[in-house]
């Protein structure tokens, strides 16, 4: 198959200037919806009659128009001669710039309409295969980062076009004064150099320079270098900003990191205090400001405007998920998120499970919303919540609340009200192999929230006798995002700045 793909790629390049014209007889129209691929270049169809024989089989090439039609579809009609009736036609969709390929096949039958309406993106839409998600490493201040940040920020979308007016500036009725006071006390405890190192303008791109891995070059001040008074003040800020549940989860992740450091003694970048903190703007009752916590398996972005809060992107993970020795022996992480996700899936009937399941194998990592994926295009997949019973919808909302409930109580209620408003537009996606007790992935996706849970490939802890161990339940990543432009509170900030500008002009 590799030889075929290489040959097809050669054919595409060699035929780029001179696409072949096929004879007339039996027409088939291909309508292609391209998702999760920005600015596709020279999308084409390459087809041949099976079986493929190297050096003998003729590969035909045709190109779609450069731009899609009003329905967002790339459309092309091919004519096949009557002599091919009954033959199996193998075809590939190919995008020359990124060298993607995507295949399908059919038996030519003149007695029926064989027009094909398909999609191509993270899910190929034909064989229901998906691509592994690759972790991105964009080094701060590099040319690659400058190129990335030069692109307009739009947020996570389903089609590159963010839904507008989802996040208006409004009163929530829940004060943020205690968070402001805790942040002010912490900043006042720092010396001048520490404050310089950890404070940035509210519009700084430093917001987007976070990563989960332990050896990432980070800005700000690190917990392990603070004195005890500063550490206490920092944990007061976390306690005021998070719910009791969210605060405990954060501390549990830190404890697990300290435990991991004992299991991997050669890595001095691991530890329970390897967390950096930065502040954006100045703590205020009215002006926008925020803070960020960043380290291995724990990243929190926290934006405040008046009494509104946006706590995304939030990344929480763990490897391992159980402490077997020491002071915290018996501590488990993500047990609830794991169980509630599986219980919800098991509550579905056979038809619902089939619709929810994106793929039937769990062979690699799937999270789509991790570091440097702020503009990720994630098509709607899975089971829509409007096809759930009332009882199932309640279970789904309880699962969502497990994540939303990490923020302080009043604001979590506000966010859940927002989630409920878009419940009918919420989708649940599931990926798992044949064994129900095996590793899995799930995604909850709506216009106002995206939640991911992924059993990952092991990194630090795995049986070295297994060169390809596959995903394990002892390594978990979770991500919470606000799609359509309001991660980091960016949509709220944009509205605030536009309003402020109008006031100044008046």
C-alpha positions as CSV (number, residue, x, y, z in Angstrom):
1,X,0.0,0.0,0.0
2,X,2.9,2.4,0.7
3,X,4.1,1.9,-2.9
4,X,0.6,2.7,-4.1
5,X,0.4,5.9,-2.1
6,X,3.9,7.0,-3.3
7,X,2.9,6.2,-6.9
8,X,-0.3,8.2,-6.5
9,X,1.6,11.1,-5.1
10,X,3.8,11.0,-8.1
11,X,0.8,10.9,-10.4
12,X,-0.7,13.9,-8.7
13,X,2.4,16.0,-9.1
14,X,3.0,14.9,-12.7
15,X,-0.6,15.5,-13.7
16,X,-1.0,18.8,-11.9
17,X,-0.7,20.9,-15.0
18,X,-2.4,18.4,-17.3
19,X,-5.4,16.7,-15.6
20,X,-6.8,13.8,-17.7
21,X,-10.3,14.0,-19.2
22,X,-12.3,10.8,-18.9
23,X,-14.6,9.4,-21.6
24,X,-18.3,9.8,-21.3
25,X,-20.8,7.1,-20.3
26,X,-21.5,6.8,-16.6
27,X,-21.3,10.0,-14.4
28,X,-20.7,10.1,-10.7
29,X,-20.6,13.3,-8.8
30,X,-18.3,13.6,-5.8
31,X,-19.3,16.1,-3.2
32,X,-16.6,16.6,-0.6
33,X,-16.9,18.4,2.7
34,X,-13.4,19.3,4.0
35,X,-13.3,19.7,7.8
36,X,-10.3,20.5,10.1
37,X,-8.0,21.4,7.3
38,X,-7.1,25.1,6.7
39,X,-6.8,26.4,3.2
40,X,-6.7,23.1,1.3
41,X,-4.5,23.5,-1.8
42,X,-5.3,21.7,-5.1
43,X,-7.7,19.0,-3.8
44,X,-8.0,16.2,-6.4
45,X,-9.3,12.7,-7.0
46,X,-7.0,10.0,-8.2
47,X,-8.7,6.7,-9.3
48,X,-7.9,3.4,-10.9
49,X,-9.5,0.0,-11.6
50,X,-8.6,-2.7,-9.1
51,X,-6.6,-4.8,-8.8
52,X,-3.6,-2.5,-8.8
53,X,-0.6,-3.7,-10.8
54,X,2.6,-1.7,-10.4
55,X,3.8,-0.4,-13.8
56,X,0.6,-1.4,-15.6
57,X,-2.4,0.2,-13.8
58,X,-3.4,3.6,-15.2
59,X,-4.1,6.2,-12.5
60,X,-6.5,8.9,-13.6
61,X,-6.4,12.4,-12.1
62,X,-9.1,15.1,-11.7
63,X,-9.2,18.3,-9.7
64,X,-11.9,20.1,-7.8
65,X,-12.5,23.8,-8.3
66,X,-10.2,25.9,-6.2
67,X,-13.0,27.0,-3.9
68,X,-16.0,25.2,-2.5
69,X,-19.6,26.0,-3.6
70,X,-22.2,27.9,-1.5
71,X,-22.8,24.8,0.6
72,X,-19.2,24.5,1.5
73,X,-18.7,21.5,-0.8
74,X,-15.9,20.8,-3.2
75,X,-17.8,19.2,-6.2
76,X,-16.5,17.3,-9.2
77,X,-18.3,15.0,-11.7
78,X,-16.3,12.1,-13.3
79,X,-17.4,10.1,-16.3
80,X,-16.6,6.4,-16.4
81,X,-16.8,4.3,-19.6
82,X,-19.4,1.5,-19.9
83,X,-16.5,-1.0,-20.2
84,X,-15.9,-0.6,-16.5
85,X,-19.4,-1.6,-15.4
86,X,-19.0,-4.2,-12.7
87,X,-15.4,-3.3,-12.0
88,X,-14.2,-2.0,-8.6
89,X,-13.0,1.5,-8.7
90,X,-10.4,2.6,-6.0
91,X,-10.1,6.3,-5.5
92,X,-8.1,8.7,-3.3
93,X,-8.8,12.3,-2.3
94,X,-5.4,14.1,-2.2
95,X,-4.3,17.5,-1.1
96,X,-1.0,18.3,-2.7
97,X,0.3,20.9,-0.2
98,X,0.0,18.8,2.9
99,X,0.2,15.4,1.0
100,X,-2.9,14.0,2.6
101,X,-4.5,11.0,1.2
102,X,-7.9,9.5,1.8
103,X,-9.3,6.5,0.1
104,X,-12.6,4.7,-0.8
105,X,-13.9,2.3,-3.4
106,X,-17.1,1.2,-5.1
107,X,-18.3,-1.2,-7.8
108,X,-19.4,0.7,-10.9
109,X,-23.2,0.1,-11.4
110,X,-24.9,2.0,-14.2
111,X,-28.4,0.9,-13.0
112,X,-28.2,3.2,-9.9
113,X,-27.1,6.6,-8.8
114,X,-23.7,6.3,-7.2
115,X,-23.0,10.0,-6.4
116,X,-20.8,10.2,-3.3
117,X,-21.2,12.8,-0.5
118,X,-18.3,12.5,1.9
119,X,-16.2,14.3,4.5
120,X,-12.5,14.5,5.0
121,X,-10.8,15.7,8.2
122,X,-9.7,14.2,11.5
123,X,-12.3,11.6,10.7
124,X,-12.1,10.5,7.1
125,X,-15.9,10.0,6.7
126,X,-15.6,6.8,4.7
127,X,-13.8,4.1,6.7
128,X,-14.3,5.9,10.0
129,X,-10.6,6.0,10.6
130,X,-9.1,8.8,12.7
131,X,-5.6,10.3,13.0
132,X,-3.6,10.2,16.1
133,X,-3.2,13.7,17.7
134,X,0.4,14.8,17.8
135,X,1.6,16.9,20.7
136,X,2.8,20.3,19.5
137,X,6.1,21.9,20.7
138,X,6.2,25.5,19.7
139,X,9.3,27.0,21.4
140,X,8.7,30.5,22.9
141,X,10.3,33.4,20.9
142,X,11.0,31.0,17.9
143,X,10.2,31.8,14.3
144,X,7.6,29.0,14.4
145,X,5.9,30.7,17.4
146,X,5.9,34.1,15.7
147,X,4.3,32.6,12.6
148,X,1.7,30.8,14.8
149,X,0.8,33.9,16.8
150,X,0.7,36.1,13.7
151,X,-2.4,34.2,12.6
152,X,-5.7,35.8,14.0
153,X,-7.0,34.2,17.1
154,X,-10.5,32.7,16.5
155,X,-10.6,30.0,19.1
156,X,-11.7,26.4,18.7
157,X,-14.4,26.1,16.0
158,X,-16.2,23.5,14.0
159,X,-15.6,25.2,10.7
160,X,-13.1,28.0,11.2
161,X,-16.0,30.5,11.7
162,X,-16.6,31.2,15.4
163,X,-20.3,31.6,16.5
164,X,-20.8,35.2,17.5
165,X,-22.4,36.8,20.6
166,X,-22.2,33.8,22.8
167,X,-20.4,35.5,25.7
168,X,-21.8,38.9,26.5
169,X,-20.5,41.1,29.3
170,X,-23.0,40.8,32.1
171,X,-23.5,40.7,35.9
172,X,-23.3,37.2,37.5
173,X,-24.2,38.3,41.0
174,X,-21.2,36.5,42.5
175,X,-18.4,38.7,43.7
176,X,-14.8,38.2,42.8
177,X,-13.4,40.6,45.5
178,X,-11.9,37.8,47.5
179,X,-9.9,36.6,44.5
180,X,-8.7,40.1,43.8
181,X,-7.7,40.6,47.5
182,X,-5.8,37.3,47.5
183,X,-3.9,38.1,44.3
184,X,-3.1,41.6,45.6
185,X,-1.7,40.2,48.9
186,X,0.5,37.7,47.0
187,X,1.8,40.3,44.5
188,X,2.7,42.6,47.4
189,X,4.7,39.9,49.1
190,X,7.0,39.6,46.1
191,X,10.1,41.5,45.7
192,X,10.6,43.9,42.7
193,X,12.4,41.3,40.6
194,X,9.8,38.6,41.2
195,X,6.9,41.0,40.3
196,X,8.7,42.0,37.1
197,X,9.2,38.3,36.2
198,X,5.6,37.3,36.7
199,X,3.5,40.3,35.5
200,X,2.4,40.9,31.9
201,X,-0.1,43.1,30.1
202,X,-3.6,41.8,29.9
203,X,-3.3,41.3,26.1
204,X,0.0,39.6,26.3
205,X,0.5,36.5,24.1
206,X,2.2,34.9,27.2
207,X,-1.3,33.6,28.0
208,X,-1.0,31.1,25.0
209,X,2.6,29.9,25.8
210,X,1.6,27.1,28.1
211,X,2.4,23.5,27.9
212,X,1.9,20.3,30.0
213,X,5.4,18.8,29.7
214,X,7.8,19.1,32.6
215,X,10.8,20.5,30.7
216,X,9.0,23.4,29.0
217,X,10.7,26.8,29.2
218,X,8.3,28.8,31.4
219,X,7.9,32.4,32.4
220,X,6.9,33.7,35.9
221,X,7.8,32.6,39.4
222,X,8.1,29.0,40.5
223,X,6.5,27.7,43.6
224,X,9.6,25.9,44.9
225,X,11.6,29.2,45.0
226,X,9.0,31.1,47.1
227,X,9.4,31.6,50.8
228,X,6.8,30.0,53.1
229,X,4.7,33.2,53.4
230,X,4.5,33.6,49.7
231,X,3.5,29.9,49.3
232,X,0.8,30.3,51.8
233,X,-0.5,33.4,50.0
234,X,-0.4,31.6,46.7
235,X,-2.5,28.7,48.0
236,X,-4.9,31.2,49.4
237,X,-5.3,32.6,45.9
238,X,-6.0,29.1,44.6
239,X,-8.4,28.3,47.4
240,X,-10.4,31.6,46.7
241,X,-10.4,31.0,42.9
242,X,-11.4,27.3,42.9
243,X,-14.2,25.3,44.5
244,X,-13.2,23.0,47.4
245,X,-13.3,20.1,44.9
246,X,-11.2,21.9,42.3
247,X,-8.7,23.0,45.0
248,X,-8.3,19.4,46.2
249,X,-7.9,18.1,42.7
250,X,-5.1,20.5,42.1
251,X,-3.4,19.6,45.3
252,X,-3.8,15.9,44.5
253,X,-2.1,16.4,41.1
254,X,0.8,18.1,42.8
255,X,1.1,15.2,45.3
256,X,1.1,12.8,42.4
257,X,3.8,14.7,40.7
258,X,5.9,14.6,43.9
259,X,5.3,10.8,44.0
260,X,6.3,10.5,40.3
261,X,9.5,12.3,41.1
262,X,10.4,9.5,43.5
263,X,9.7,6.9,40.8
264,X,11.9,8.7,38.2
265,X,14.8,10.0,40.4
266,X,17.0,10.9,37.5
267,X,14.6,13.7,36.3
268,X,15.1,16.8,38.3
269,X,12.3,18.7,36.4
270,X,9.6,16.6,38.2
271,X,8.2,17.5,41.6
272,X,5.3,18.7,43.6
273,X,6.5,22.4,43.5
274,X,7.5,22.7,39.9
275,X,4.7,25.1,39.1
276,X,5.0,28.6,37.6
277,X,2.7,31.5,38.1
278,X,2.1,34.6,36.0
279,X,-0.3,37.5,36.3
280,X,-2.0,39.6,33.5
281,X,-3.1,43.1,34.1
282,X,-3.6,44.3,37.7
283,X,-6.1,42.8,40.2
284,X,-9.2,45.0,39.9
285,X,-12.9,45.2,40.6
286,X,-13.7,46.5,37.1
287,X,-10.7,46.2,34.7
288,X,-9.9,42.8,33.2
289,X,-7.1,40.8,34.8
290,X,-6.1,37.3,35.4
291,X,-3.5,34.7,36.4
292,X,-2.0,31.5,35.0
293,X,-0.7,28.4,36.8
294,X,1.5,26.2,34.6
295,X,3.4,22.9,35.2
296,X,3.5,19.2,34.5
297,X,-0.1,17.8,34.4
298,X,-1.6,21.1,35.7
299,X,-2.3,24.2,33.8
300,X,-5.0,26.7,34.8
301,X,-5.8,29.9,32.9
302,X,-8.0,32.3,35.0
303,X,-9.5,35.5,33.5
304,X,-11.6,37.9,35.5
305,X,-13.8,40.9,34.3
306,X,-15.9,42.4,37.0
307,X,-17.7,39.5,38.5
308,X,-17.3,37.3,35.4
309,X,-14.8,34.5,35.3
310,X,-13.4,32.3,32.5
311,X,-11.3,29.4,33.7
312,X,-10.1,27.9,30.4
313,X,-8.1,26.4,29.0
314,X,-7.7,24.1,32.0
315,X,-5.5,21.1,31.7
316,X,-5.4,18.4,34.4
317,X,-3.6,15.1,34.1
318,X,-1.8,12.4,36.0
319,X,0.8,9.6,35.6
320,X,0.4,7.4,37.5
321,X,-3.1,7.6,38.9
322,X,-2.5,5.8,42.2
323,X,0.1,6.5,45.0
324,X,1.2,3.1,46.3
325,X,3.7,4.2,49.0
326,X,4.5,7.2,51.3
327,X,2.4,9.8,53.1
328,X,-0.3,9.9,50.4
329,X,-0.6,6.1,49.9
330,X,-4.0,5.2,48.4
331,X,-4.5,8.6,46.7
332,X,-6.2,8.3,43.3
333,X,-6.6,10.9,40.6
334,X,-9.4,11.2,38.0
335,X,-11.3,8.2,39.4
336,X,-14.6,10.1,39.3
337,X,-14.1,11.6,35.8
338,X,-13.2,8.1,34.5
339,X,-16.2,6.4,36.2
340,X,-18.8,9.0,35.3
341,X,-17.7,9.0,31.7
342,X,-17.9,5.2,31.4
343,X,-21.2,5.0,33.3
344,X,-22.7,7.5,30.9
345,X,-21.5,5.5,27.9
346,X,-23.0,2.3,29.4
347,X,-26.3,4.1,30.0
348,X,-26.7,4.4,26.2
349,X,-28.7,1.9,24.2
350,X,-27.1,0.0,21.3
351,X,-28.2,2.6,18.7
352,X,-26.9,5.5,20.8
353,X,-23.6,3.8,21.4
354,X,-23.1,3.2,17.7
355,X,-23.8,6.9,17.0
356,X,-21.5,8.1,19.9
357,X,-18.6,5.9,18.9
358,X,-16.2,7.7,16.6
359,X,-13.8,4.8,16.3
360,X,-13.7,1.3,17.7
361,X,-9.9,1.2,18.5
362,X,-7.9,3.0,21.2
363,X,-4.4,2.7,19.8
364,X,-3.1,6.2,20.4
365,X,-3.7,9.6,21.9
366,X,-6.8,11.6,20.8
367,X,-7.0,14.9,22.8
368,X,-7.6,17.8,20.4
369,X,-7.5,20.8,22.7
370,X,-4.0,20.6,24.3
371,X,-1.2,23.1,24.1
372,X,-0.9,25.4,21.1
373,X,-4.3,24.2,19.7
374,X,-6.1,27.4,20.4
375,X,-7.4,27.7,16.8
376,X,-8.1,23.9,16.3
377,X,-10.9,23.0,13.9
378,X,-12.9,20.2,15.5
379,X,-15.9,19.0,13.5
380,X,-19.1,18.0,15.3
381,X,-19.1,14.2,15.9
382,X,-20.9,11.7,18.1
383,X,-24.3,11.5,19.7
384,X,-26.4,14.7,20.0
385,X,-27.9,15.3,23.5
386,X,-31.3,15.9,21.9
387,X,-31.4,12.2,21.2
388,X,-31.0,11.3,24.9
389,X,-33.8,10.6,27.3
390,X,-34.4,13.1,30.1
391,X,-32.6,10.8,32.5
392,X,-29.7,10.4,30.2
393,X,-29.4,14.2,29.8
394,X,-29.3,14.5,33.6
395,X,-26.5,12.0,33.7
396,X,-24.6,13.9,31.0
397,X,-25.0,17.2,32.8
398,X,-23.7,15.6,36.0
399,X,-20.6,14.5,34.0
400,X,-20.1,18.0,32.7
401,X,-20.5,19.5,36.2
402,X,-17.7,17.3,37.4
403,X,-15.4,19.5,35.3
404,X,-17.2,22.8,35.5
405,X,-17.4,22.3,39.3
406,X,-13.7,22.9,39.7
407,X,-14.4,26.6,39.6
408,X,-15.9,28.3,42.7
409,X,-19.5,27.5,43.4
410,X,-21.4,30.5,42.3
411,X,-19.6,30.8,39.0
412,X,-19.8,27.1,38.3
413,X,-23.6,27.5,38.6
414,X,-23.5,30.4,36.1
415,X,-21.5,28.3,33.7
416,X,-23.8,25.3,34.0
417,X,-26.8,27.5,33.2
418,X,-24.9,28.5,30.0
419,X,-24.2,24.8,29.3
420,X,-27.9,23.9,29.7
421,X,-28.9,26.6,27.3
422,X,-27.0,24.8,24.6
423,X,-27.7,21.2,25.7
424,X,-29.5,20.4,22.4
425,X,-26.4,21.4,20.5
426,X,-24.1,19.3,22.7
427,X,-22.5,16.1,21.4
428,X,-20.9,13.2,23.1
429,X,-18.1,11.3,21.3
430,X,-16.6,8.0,22.5
431,X,-13.5,6.0,21.4
432,X,-12.7,2.5,22.8
433,X,-11.5,-0.9,21.7
434,X,-13.4,-4.2,22.1
435,X,-12.9,-4.5,25.9
436,X,-15.2,-2.4,28.0
437,X,-12.6,-2.3,30.8
438,X,-9.9,-1.0,28.4
439,X,-8.7,2.5,27.9
440,X,-11.0,5.0,26.3
441,X,-11.5,8.6,25.2
442,X,-14.5,10.8,25.4
443,X,-15.3,14.4,24.3
444,X,-18.3,16.6,25.2
445,X,-18.6,19.4,22.7
446,X,-21.0,22.3,22.5
447,X,-20.8,25.9,21.3
448,X,-19.9,27.0,24.9
449,X,-17.8,24.2,26.3
450,X,-15.5,21.4,25.2
451,X,-14.3,18.7,27.6
452,X,-11.9,15.9,26.8
453,X,-10.8,12.8,28.7
454,X,-8.1,10.6,27.3
455,X,-6.2,7.5,28.5
456,X,-2.8,8.2,27.1
457,X,0.3,6.4,26.0
458,X,2.7,5.9,29.0
459,X,5.6,8.3,29.2
460,X,7.5,7.7,32.4
461,X,6.1,4.5,33.7
462,X,5.7,1.4,31.4
463,X,6.8,-2.1,31.0
464,X,10.0,-1.8,28.9
465,X,9.5,-5.3,27.6
466,X,6.6,-4.0,25.6
467,X,8.1,-1.7,22.9
468,X,4.5,-0.5,21.9
469,X,2.4,-0.7,25.0
470,X,-0.5,1.4,23.7
471,X,-2.7,3.7,25.9
472,X,-3.0,2.8,29.5
473,X,-5.4,3.7,32.3
474,X,-2.5,4.9,34.5
475,X,-1.9,8.0,32.4
476,X,-4.8,10.4,32.0
477,X,-5.1,13.9,30.4
478,X,-8.2,16.1,30.7
479,X,-8.9,19.4,29.0
480,X,-11.6,22.0,29.3
481,X,-12.0,24.6,26.7
482,X,-14.4,27.5,25.8
483,X,-14.9,27.3,22.1
484,X,-15.8,30.1,19.7
485,X,-13.2,32.5,20.9
486,X,-13.6,32.8,24.7
487,X,-10.6,30.8,26.0
488,X,-8.5,33.1,28.1
489,X,-11.6,35.3,28.3
490,X,-10.5,36.7,24.9
491,X,-14.0,37.4,23.6
492,X,-15.0,39.2,26.8
493,X,-11.8,41.2,26.7
494,X,-12.4,42.1,23.1
495,X,-16.0,43.3,24.0
496,X,-14.6,45.3,27.0
497,X,-11.9,47.0,24.9
498,X,-14.4,47.9,22.2
499,X,-16.8,49.3,24.7
500,X,-14.0,51.2,26.5
501,X,-12.9,52.7,23.1
502,X,-16.4,53.9,22.4
503,X,-16.6,55.6,25.8
504,X,-13.3,57.3,25.2
505,X,-14.5,58.6,21.7
506,X,-17.6,60.0,23.3
